[in-house]
Amino acid sequence: MSCIVGVDVGGTKISAAVVEDDGTYDAPRIVATPMNDGEAIESAVVALVETVRAGRSLTAVGIGAAGWIDAERDLVRYAPHLAWRDLALGRRLAERLGVPVWLENDANAAAWAEYRFGAARGHRVALCVTVGTGLGGGIVVDGTLFRGAFGMAGEWGHLRVVPDGRRCACGNRGCWEQYASGSALARDARELIETSPGTIGRLAELVGSGAQLLTGADVSAAAAAGDLAAVDLVTEAGRWLGQGIADIAAILDPSVIVIAGGVAEVGELFLAPARARFGQVFAGRGHRSHPDIVAATMGANAGIVGAADLARYRGVGTSE
């Protein structure tokens, strides 16, 4: 019996599963990412694939990696949170595994999963905005994952929304992900704790002994539990999200924008202010159709599913 394995390589964990052609998958296996050692990451991926295949004949492997992938889907040009620089990861893994490997940016892989099996299914022009530690996404047009001339389209977390604003890991200032991401939520919460400790309510319980340990997920959880300070922070991040997607929609004119990632899991607390801000600033509002702005439905393993499906069809679309 043959199988295709999808792998999602992130800054903190690597997960993998066998994925069927209808998008269903086995329970993923997960290991910690040895983020400061490129060769160790590669070996961890190989070991994980061999584990999840469980004696089945391996046909292909799809890798969703948190980095900038070249147009040939072979080189990881740059991975801000991993020890990869101009690494021929696709070729190296194919040699070690003995099967074709499709290498894709993780947000692109998630966008493809939403287009094929999730919230963007049936749409001609679909955008996916993944709001996690950072902010990325993918573009699907007429059944094709659009990657740009050099393979790196969809990195809109680095759209500059505030001239000379907060410094970003990419080297610029004022990037969108500095205002609408899990990292931004955590940073703003820590600043609030330091400047106005009497206002933080439930956040104080989550912080415990150190504000520096606070994460975007902690803030989202506090907001979901009704903490007013956390709700304010999530609402502000949602407004920034709406501002950015309005700018992108003015250029690409999608019919749907799918919001994915850990921060988006808080639901309408995040999406409602995003939709409201979008409606206020969308170019030509009142005279053109608005895209639907919806929550992703494929969950945390969308990258696994999308990477495997791209490997199955070699990234050139499907028979649908």
C-alpha positions in Angstrom: 0.0 0.0 0.0 1.4 3.4 -1.0 1.2 6.7 0.8 2.0 10.4 0.6 3.3 12.1 3.7 2.8 15.8 4.5 5.3 17.6 6.8 5.0 21.0 8.4 8.3 22.4 9.7 7.8 25.3 12.0 10.0 27.3 14.4 9.1 25.2 17.4 7.8 21.9 16.1 7.8 19.5 13.1 4.6 17.6 12.5 3.9 14.9 9.8 1.1 12.6 8.7 0.0 10.4 5.9 -2.6 12.3 3.9 -5.2 10.8 1.6 -6.4 12.3 -1.7 -9.6 13.6 -0.1 -7.6 15.6 2.4 -8.1 13.3 5.4 -5.1 12.3 7.4 -3.8 10.1 10.2 -3.1 11.6 13.6 0.1 13.7 13.1 3.3 12.8 14.9 5.1 15.8 16.4 8.7 16.4 17.4 10.5 19.6 18.6 12.4 21.6 16.0 16.1 21.8 16.6 15.9 25.3 15.3 19.6 26.3 15.6 21.0 23.3 13.7 20.0 23.0 10.0 21.3 19.5 9.5 19.5 18.3 12.7 16.2 19.7 11.3 16.8 17.8 8.1 17.5 14.6 10.0 14.4 15.1 12.2 12.2 15.4 9.1 13.6 12.2 7.6 13.1 10.3 10.8 9.6 11.6 11.2 8.6 10.6 7.7 10.0 7.1 8.2 8.0 6.9 11.4 4.6 8.0 10.0 4.9 5.9 6.8 4.8 2.8 9.1 6.1 0.3 6.6 3.9 1.6 3.7 5.4 2.3 0.3 6.3 6.0 0.1 5.2 7.7 -3.1 6.1 11.3 -2.4 6.6 13.8 0.4 5.3 17.3 0.7 7.2 19.8 3.0 5.7 23.0 4.2 8.6 25.0 5.6 8.6 28.3 7.5 10.8 30.2 5.1 11.2 31.8 1.7 11.3 29.1 -1.0 12.7 29.7 -4.5 10.6 29.4 -7.7 12.1 25.9 -8.4 10.8 24.7 -5.0 14.2 23.5 -4.1 16.1 26.2 -2.1 15.1 27.7 1.2 16.5 31.1 0.6 15.9 32.4 4.1 14.1 31.2 7.2 13.9 33.9 9.9 13.3 31.5 12.7 15.3 28.5 11.5 19.0 27.8 10.7 18.4 27.7 6.9 20.2 30.0 4.4 20.3 29.2 0.7 19.9 25.5 1.5 18.9 23.0 -1.3 16.5 21.3 1.1 14.2 19.8 -1.5 17.0 18.0 -3.3 18.7 16.9 -0.1 15.5 15.4 1.4 14.7 13.7 -2.0 18.1 12.0 -2.0 17.7 10.8 1.6 14.1 9.6 1.3 14.4 8.2 -2.2 11.2 9.7 -3.4 10.1 13.0 -5.0 9.8 15.9 -2.5 7.7 19.0 -3.0 9.0 21.9 -1.0 6.6 24.7 -0.3 6.3 27.7 2.0 4.1 26.7 5.0 1.6 29.5 4.5 1.3 28.6 0.8 0.7 25.0 1.8 -2.1 26.0 4.2 -3.7 28.3 1.6 -3.8 25.4 -0.9 -5.4 23.2 1.7 -8.1 25.8 2.3 -8.7 26.1 -1.4 -8.9 22.4 -2.0 -10.8 21.2 1.0 -11.7 24.2 3.2 -13.1 27.7 3.4 -11.9 28.8 0.0 -13.2 25.8 -1.9 -15.0 26.8 -5.1 -13.6 30.3 -5.3 -11.7 31.5 -8.4 -9.5 34.0 -6.6 -8.7 33.2 -3.0 -6.4 34.7 -0.5 -5.3 33.1 2.8 -3.8 35.3 5.6 -2.1 33.2 8.3 -1.9 35.0 11.6 0.5 33.2 13.9 3.8 34.2 15.4 4.3 36.2 12.2 1.9 37.0 9.3 2.0 35.3 5.9 -0.3 33.8 3.4 -1.0 32.5 0.0 -2.8 33.3 -3.3 -4.8 30.8 -5.4 -6.0 31.9 -8.8 -8.0 29.7 -11.1 -6.7 26.5 -9.4 -3.1 27.6 -9.4 -1.0 28.6 -6.3 0.5 31.9 -7.4 4.1 32.2 -6.2 5.4 35.2 -8.2 8.4 35.4 -10.4 10.9 34.3 -7.8 8.6 32.0 -5.7 8.0 34.3 -2.8 4.6 35.9 -3.3 2.3 36.2 -0.4 4.8 37.5 2.1 2.5 40.3 3.0 3.4 40.3 6.6 6.2 42.6 5.4 3.9 45.1 3.8 4.8 48.4 5.5 1.7 49.9 7.1 3.5 52.4 9.4 6.3 54.4 7.9 9.3 54.2 10.4 7.2 52.1 12.7 8.3 49.2 14.9 11.4 47.3 13.8 10.8 44.0 12.1 13.0 40.9 11.9 13.1 41.3 8.1 15.2 44.5 8.6 12.5 47.1 7.8 10.3 49.1 10.1 6.5 49.3 10.3 5.7 45.9 8.7 2.1 44.7 9.0 3.1 41.7 11.1 4.4 44.0 13.8 0.8 45.1 14.4 -1.4 42.1 13.5 0.2 38.9 14.7 0.7 36.7 17.8 4.1 38.4 18.4 2.5 41.8 18.2 -0.2 40.7 20.7 2.3 39.4 23.2 4.5 42.5 22.9 1.6 44.9 23.4 0.4 42.8 26.4 3.8 42.9 28.0 4.0 46.7 27.5 0.5 47.0 29.1 1.6 45.0 32.0 4.7 47.1 32.5 2.9 50.5 32.2 -0.6 49.8 33.6 -0.4 46.6 35.8 -3.7 47.5 37.5 -5.6 47.1 34.2 -4.6 43.6 33.2 -7.1 41.4 35.0 -6.9 37.7 33.9 -3.7 38.4 32.1 -2.0 38.7 35.5 -2.9 35.0 36.2 -1.5 33.9 32.9 1.7 35.8 33.3 2.6 34.3 36.7 6.1 35.2 37.6 7.2 36.8 34.4 5.7 39.0 31.7 8.4 38.0 29.2 6.9 34.5 29.1 3.5 35.7 27.8 2.6 34.6 24.3 0.0 35.7 21.7 -1.9 32.5 22.5 -2.1 33.5 26.1 -3.6 36.9 25.2 -6.1 35.2 22.8 -7.1 32.8 25.5 -7.6 35.6 28.0 -9.7 37.5 25.5 -11.9 34.4 24.8 -12.4 34.1 28.6 -13.7 37.7 28.7 -10.7 39.6 30.0 -11.3 43.2 29.0 -7.7 44.2 28.6 -7.1 41.2 26.4 -10.2 41.9 24.4 -9.0 45.4 23.7 -5.6 44.1 22.5 -7.2 41.5 20.2 -9.6 44.1 18.9 -6.8 46.5 18.0 -4.9 43.7 16.3 -8.1 42.9 14.4 -8.3 46.5 13.2 -4.8 46.3 11.9 -5.7 43.0 10.1 -8.6 44.7 8.4 -6.5 47.6 7.3 -3.9 45.3 5.7 -6.4 43.0 3.9 -8.2 46.0 2.5 -4.9 47.1 0.9 -4.3 43.6 -0.5 -7.9 43.3 -1.8 -7.6 46.6 -3.6 -4.8 45.0 -5.7 -5.8 41.4 -6.1 -9.7 41.6 -6.0 -10.4 38.3 -4.4 -13.8 36.8 -3.8 -12.7 35.3 -0.4 -10.1 36.1 2.2 -9.5 33.2 4.6 -8.0 34.1 8.0 -6.0 31.2 9.5 -3.5 30.7 12.2 -3.4 30.6 16.0 -4.6 34.2 16.6 -7.6 33.7 14.3 -8.8 30.8 16.5 -10.2 33.4 18.9 -12.9 33.9 16.2 -15.2 36.9 16.0 -13.4 38.8 18.7 -10.6 39.1 16.1 -12.6 38.9 12.8 -15.4 41.3 13.6 -13.1 44.3 14.1 -11.2 43.2 11.0 -14.3 43.2 8.9 -15.4 46.6 10.3 -12.1 48.2 9.5 -12.0 46.6 6.1 -15.4 48.1 5.3 -14.2 51.6 6.4 -11.1 51.7 4.2 -11.6 49.4 1.3 -11.0 51.3 -2.0 -14.2 52.0 -3.9 -16.4 50.9 -1.0 -20.0 51.2 -1.9 -19.3 50.8 -5.6 -17.8 47.3 -5.9 -18.3 43.8 -4.4 -16.6 43.0 -1.1 -14.8 39.7 -0.7 -16.0 37.4 2.0 -13.8 37.5 5.1 -14.0 34.1 6.8 -12.3 31.9 9.3 -10.2 29.0 8.1 -11.7 25.5 8.5 -8.7 23.2 8.0 -7.3 23.8 11.4 -3.7 23.6 12.7 -2.7 20.8 10.3 -3.6 22.7 7.1 0.1 22.9 6.2 0.4 19.1 6.3 -2.6 18.6 4.1 -1.7 21.3 1.6 2.0 20.1 1.3 0.9 16.5 0.7 -1.7 17.5 -1.8 0.8 19.6 -3.7 3.3 16.7 -3.7 0.5 14.4 -5.1 -0.2 16.7 -8.0 3.3 18.2 -8.3 2.0 21.6 -7.6 0.2 22.1 -11.0 -3.4 21.9 -9.9 -5.9 19.1 -9.9 -8.5 17.5 -12.0 -11.2 19.6 -10.4 
